[in-house]
Amino acid sequence: MLVILGFAMIAVFMVLIMTKKLTPVLALIIVPTVFGLFAGAGLGIGDMVMDSMKSMTSTAALLMFAIIYFGLMIDVGLFDPLVKFILRKLGNDPAKVVLGTAILAAAVSLDGDGSTTFILTTAAMLPVYLRLKMSPVVLTCVAGLANGTMNILPWGGPTARAATALKIDVNDVFVPMIPSLVAGLVVVFAFAWLLGLQERNRLRATAPEIWSVPDTAEQFDGTSDGGTPAAASGTGRGRKGGNPGGAAPAGGSVAVLERTETLVDDHDSAMADTALDPNRSTLRPKLFWFNLALTVAVMVVLVANIIPLPFVFMVGAAIALLVNFPKVKDQGAQLIAHAPSIVAVVSMVMAAAVLTGVLKGTGMVEAMSAWLVQIIPSSMGPFMAVITGILSIPMTFFMSNDAFYFGVLPVLSETAAHYGVGAADMARASITGQPFHLQSPLVPAILLLVSLAKVDLGDHHKKVLWRTAVISLVMLGVGLLTGAIGIG
């Protein structure tokens, strides 16, 4: 009964948020409560939830003050020069912007912390997406794909957990999986490019007054000195003998999206009344270098992990508010301005405690894990590593990494040992589900990402889940082909 209730609860929750019948916060509270009562939790359900919520408070504090800090830095104009720099380097082509997002997210993911990756990627790229009228859902999708794939790094957490749980060296788990990691990143970049092409085509169709397609195939290579696209200005910068870069002939079939002057005039008038309004009252150009130094200091302390992260952002936000807005009235206005984002993410973190508390407190997680192990037929024994890799996709989505790697993996590994499948093979297979895991509403970092980008979690899941499943399966397949994941 607990197995049926557990899977039914998860299915109902996913259907409700993806069809937008309920907001994620309400679904996280109502669905587990109803199923928990059916599971016989009774009045004890309150204690289950409160025990789970205790572990969420530091995460809620981190997300709250991180949102305040980076929201403030966007308001005062810290990232405006970065946005202009990115636009000069990537041009105004959505395909290049999305691919650049994937590369940036993958590079920042090297620090092994999802929250840091999403904070930096969103801070750098969201203003660009807003400026170009691109969908922020594409940003969260690509950032989630890149960070989830990179999450198998030894210092990222899951790989170390798998090695610890099975008492093997972490390098024995990770090093053979490097080809899988590379293959996963290749798929991420391919998805990013295709998503960028979709955005390019969408903008052509929905905003023809902003985007135009030249009759002849011309490569757009940024803006001219006056801020006007080269092709539009008539200078044809970067062209040789009428061919852009000597590439496509005139009248060719490959048309590259070209910006008109509407969004790139000297005064950025198209950005009026937006977060990037060049005339917004919150700009503090004279404090640019102070804000940059403060942000670098916060990032260094964050990556060094020498002080608890919530406290780092608490102090950083306090200093930033005090220096940029010395008047108490202005400080209060800034806090109020970011209140919607804070309420959205903190309430979701607290609500997630209901789901995790019920899953653990009622015994659903243990029952579901035991059932999955029992239903595997003995004839499939030699393929336990492959089965584990496949199971890791949904199981790490619906439970914490600790629950899976310390609770489920040892049982699966012990079973596999009877069929000649080694512990290292099981550990390697178990980490291939991480791209999918990182999209779970139980992962605080993904809640931070969608909140910073002001994206609905259901919209994010619609775009990202099937793509992460593909990446996980590709990583598993490459692991099998290279021998990193063996068959007994």
TORKOLLO-26320 format. One record per residue (C-alpha): y, x, z. Coordinates in steps of 0.25 Angstrom, whole numbers, padded with zeros to 4 digits, always signed. Layout:
<rs>
YXZ ...
</rs>
This chain:
<rs>
+0000+0000+0000 +0010+0011+0003 +0007+0018-0010 +0010+0005-0018 +0023+0002-0009 +0027+0016-0011 +0026+0016-0026 +0031+0002-0027 +0044+0006-0019 +0047+0018-0028 +0045+0009-0040 +0054-0002-0036 +0065+0008-0031 +0065+0015-0045 +0065+0002-0053 +0076-0004-0045 +0086+0008-0046 +0082+0011-0061 +0085-0004-0065 +0097-0004-0056 +0092-0016-0048 +0096-0008-0035 +0105+0004-0033 +0097+0016-0028 +0103+0015-0014 +0098+0000-0012 +0085+0003-0019 +0082+0015-0009 +0085+0006+0003 +0079-0007-0001 +0066-0004-0009 +0060+0006+0002 +0064-0003+0013 +0056-0015+0007 +0044-0007+0003 +0045+0000+0017 +0044-0013+0024 +0032-0017+0015 +0025-0004+0019 +0026-0008+0033 +0037+0001+0038 +0043-0011+0046 +0055-0007+0055 +0050+0008+0054 +0057+0008+0041 +0070+0011+0047 +0065+0024+0054 +0058+0028+0041 +0072+0028+0034 +0080+0034+0045 +0070+0046+0046 +0072+0048+0031 +0087+0046+0031 +0088+0058+0041 +0084+0067+0031 +0094+0061+0021 +0107+0063+0029 +0110+0078+0025 +0107+0074+0010 +0117+0063+0011 +0128+0072+0018 +0126+0082+0007 +0127+0072-0004 +0139+0065+0002 +0148+0078+0004 +0143+0084-0009 +0148+0071-0017 +0161+0072-0009 +0163+0087-0012 +0160+0087-0027 +0167+0074-0029 +0179+0080-0023 +0178+0093-0031 +0178+0084-0044 +0190+0076-0039 +0198+0089-0037 +0195+0094-0050 +0185+0106-0047 +0176+0103-0058 +0186+0099-0069 +0187+0114-0075 +0172+0114-0075 +0171+0101-0083 +0181+0107-0093 +0173+0120-0094 +0159+0112-0096 +0166+0104-0107 +0171+0116-0114 +0157+0123-0113 +0148+0111-0116 +0158+0104-0125 +0159+0089-0124 +0145+0086-0130 +0136+0078-0120 +0124+0085-0125 +0129+0098-0120 +0135+0093-0107 +0121+0087-0103 +0114+0099-0107 +0124+0107-0099 +0122+0098-0087 +0107+0101-0087 +0109+0116-0088 +0119+0116-0077 +0110+0107-0068 +0098+0116-0071 +0106+0129-0067 +0112+0123-0054 +0098+0119-0051 +0094+0133-0049 +0099+0132-0034 +0088+0122-0031 +0097+0111-0025 +0098+0098-0033 +0111+0094-0026 +0118+0106-0029 +0114+0105-0044 +0118+0090-0045 +0131+0093-0038 +0135+0104-0047 +0130+0098-0060 +0137+0085-0057 +0150+0091-0053 +0150+0100-0066 +0145+0090-0076 +0149+0076-0071 +0163+0077-0075 +0159+0082-0089 +0150+0070-0090 +0161+0061-0086 +0171+0067-0095 +0162+0066-0107 +0158+0052-0103 +0143+0056-0102 +0134+0049-0093 +0132+0055-0079 +0118+0050-0079 +0115+0061-0089 +0121+0071-0080 +0112+0067-0068 +0100+0066-0077 +0101+0080-0083 +0105+0086-0069 +0093+0079-0063 +0084+0084-0074 +0088+0099-0072 +0088+0099-0057 +0075+0092-0056 +0068+0102-0066 +0074+0114-0058 +0070+0109-0045 +0056+0116-0046 +0064+0129-0043 +0057+0136-0031 +0070+0134-0023 +0072+0120-0027 +0062+0114-0017 +0050+0107-0023 +0043+0120-0028 +0045+0126-0014 +0039+0113-0008 +0027+0113-0017 +0024+0128-0014 +0026+0126+0001 +0017+0113+0001 +0006+0120-0006 +0008+0134+0001 +0010+0142-0012 +0021+0152-0016 +0033+0145-0023 +0034+0155-0034 +0020+0151-0038 +0024+0137-0040 +0037+0139-0047 +0036+0151-0056 +0024+0145-0065 +0033+0133-0066 +0045+0140-0073 +0040+0136-0087 +0040+0122-0082 +0054+0123-0077 +0059+0129-0090 +0052+0117-0098 +0058+0107-0088 +0072+0113-0090 +0070+0112-0105 +0067+0098-0104 +0079+0095-0095 +0088+0102-0105 +0082+0094-0117 +0084+0081-0109 +0099+0085-0106 +0102+0088-0121 +0095+0074-0125 +0103+0067-0114 +0116+0074-0119 +0113+0069-0133 +0111+0055-0128 +0125+0056-0121 +0131+0061-0134 +0126+0050-0142 +0129+0039-0131 +0144+0044-0131 +0145+0043-0146 +0140+0029-0145 +0148+0024-0133 +0161+0032-0133 +0164+0034-0148 +0179+0034-0145 +0176+0047-0136 +0165+0054-0144 +0165+0056-0158 +0154+0062-0168 +0160+0070-0179 +0156+0067-0193 +0151+0082-0195 +0142+0089-0186 +0151+0098-0177 +0148+0105-0165 +0157+0102-0153 +0160+0115-0146 +0170+0110-0135 +0185+0108-0135 +0196+0115-0142 +0207+0121-0134 +0215+0108-0134 +0203+0101-0128 +0199+0094-0141 +0185+0095-0147 +0185+0106-0157 +0180+0096-0168 +0190+0086-0165 +0201+0096-0165 +0198+0101-0179 +0197+0115-0175 +0182+0116-0176 +0181+0127-0166 +0167+0133-0166 +0165+0130-0181 +0161+0139-0192 +0165+0135-0206 +0165+0121-0202 +0151+0121-0195 +0152+0121-0180 +0145+0134-0176 +0139+0134-0190 +0130+0123-0186 +0129+0109-0192 +0135+0107-0205 +0146+0097-0208 +0140+0083-0209 +0128+0087-0201 +0120+0077-0193 +0122+0083-0180 +0134+0077-0174 +0139+0083-0161 +0147+0074-0151 +0162+0077-0151 +0172+0073-0141 +0185+0067-0146 +0198+0070-0139 +0197+0058-0130 +0191+0065-0118 +0196+0079-0120 +0211+0078-0121 +0219+0088-0114 +0222+0079-0103 +0208+0074-0101 +0214+0059-0101 +0200+0054-0104 +0196+0058-0090 +0207+0050-0083 +0203+0042-0071 +0189+0049-0070 +0184+0060-0061 +0189+0070-0070 +0203+0064-0072 +0212+0077-0074 +0223+0070-0067 +0216+0065-0055 +0223+0066-0041 +0212+0073-0034 +0213+0086-0043 +0216+0098-0035 +0218+0109-0046 +0225+0119-0036 +0212+0118-0027 +0202+0121-0039 +0199+0135-0034 +0197+0131-0019 +0188+0119-0023 +0180+0128-0033 +0178+0139-0021 +0174+0128-0012 +0164+0122-0021 +0158+0136-0024 +0157+0138-0009 +0150+0125-0007 +0140+0128-0018 +0137+0142-0013 +0134+0137+0001 +0126+0125-0005 +0117+0134-0014 +0116+0145-0002 +0111+0133+0007 +0116+0140+0019 +0123+0127+0025 +0117+0113+0024 +0122+0107+0011 +0128+0094+0017 +0137+0102+0026 +0141+0111+0014 +0147+0099+0007 +0153+0093+0019 +0161+0105+0022 +0164+0107+0007 +0169+0093+0005 +0177+0094+0018 +0184+0106+0013 +0187+0101-0001 +0193+0088+0004 +0202+0095+0014 +0207+0105+0004 +0208+0096-0008 +0213+0084-0001 +0220+0088+0012 +0225+0074+0015 +0216+0065+0023 +0219+0053+0014 +0215+0061+0001 +0202+0066+0008 +0198+0051+0012 +0201+0047-0003 +0192+0058-0008 +0180+0054+0001 +0182+0039-0003 +0182+0043-0018 +0168+0049-0017 +0163+0038-0007 +0155+0031-0018 +0147+0043-0022 +0145+0046-0008 +0140+0033-0004 +0131+0032-0016 +0123+0045-0014 +0123+0045+0001 +0118+0030+0002 +0107+0034-0008 +0102+0046+0000 +0102+0037+0013 +0095+0026+0005 +0084+0036+0000 +0080+0038+0014 +0075+0024+0014 +0065+0027+0002 +0061+0040+0008 +0059+0035+0022 +0051+0023+0018 +0042+0032+0008 +0039+0041+0020 +0039+0032+0032 +0030+0022+0026 +0020+0032+0021 +0022+0028+0006 +0024+0043+0002 +0011+0048+0008 +0003+0036+0003 +0008+0037-0011 +0005+0052-0011 -0009+0050-0006 -0012+0039-0016 -0007+0048-0028 -0017+0059-0023 -0028+0049-0021 -0027+0043-0035 -0029+0056-0043 -0043+0055-0048 -0052+0068-0046 -0053+0070-0061 -0038+0073-0061 -0040+0083-0050 -0038+0095-0060 -0025+0089-0064 -0019+0088-0050 -0007+0097-0054 -0003+0089-0066 -0005+0076-0057 +0004+0082-0047 +0015+0086-0057 +0015+0072-0062 +0015+0066-0048 +0026+0075-0043 +0035+0067-0053 +0035+0053-0046 +0031+0058-0032 +0043+0068-0030 +0052+0057-0035 +0048+0047-0025 +0046+0057-0013 +0053+0069-0008 +0048+0083-0012 +0044+0086+0002 +0035+0074+0002 +0028+0077-0011 +0027+0092-0010 +0022+0092+0005 +0015+0079+0005 +0009+0076-0009 +0008+0090-0016 -0002+0096-0005 -0011+0084-0006 -0011+0085-0021 -0013+0100-0021 -0025+0099-0012 -0031+0089-0021 -0029+0098-0033 -0035+0110-0026 -0049+0103-0027 -0047+0103-0042 -0043+0118-0044 -0028+0115-0045 -0020+0125-0037 -0008+0123-0028 +0002+0130-0036 -0002+0121-0048 +0001+0109-0040 +0014+0114-0034 +0019+0117-0048 +0015+0104-0053 +0021+0097-0041 +0035+0102-0045 +0036+0097-0059 +0040+0083-0054 +0054+0089-0048 +0062+0084-0060 +0058+0070-0057 +0059+0072-0042 +0074+0076-0042 +0078+0062-0048 +0072+0055-0036 +0082+0047-0027 +0076+0054-0015 +0082+0067-0020 +0096+0068-0014 +0101+0077-0025 +0099+0067-0036 +0106+0056-0028 +0118+0066-0027 +0117+0068-0042 +0118+0054-0046 +0129+0051-0036 +0138+0063-0040 +0136+0058-0055 +0138+0043-0051 +0125+0040-0058 +0115+0029-0054 +0102+0034-0049 +0094+0024-0058 +0102+0028-0070 +0099+0043-0067 +0084+0040-0065 +0083+0032-0078 +0088+0044-0086 +0082+0056-0078 +0068+0051-0073 +0060+0051-0086 +0066+0064-0090 +0063+0071-0077 +0048+0066-0078 +0048+0072-0092 +0053+0086-0086 +0043+0085-0075 +0031+0083-0085 +0036+0094-0094 +0036+0104-0082 +0022+0099-0078 +0017+0101-0092 +0023+0115-0094 +0017+0118-0080 +0003+0114-0086 +0005+0122-0099 +0010+0135-0092 -0001+0134-0082 +0008+0133-0070 +0001+0119-0067 -0014+0120-0068 -0025+0111-0070 -0038+0112-0061 
</rs>
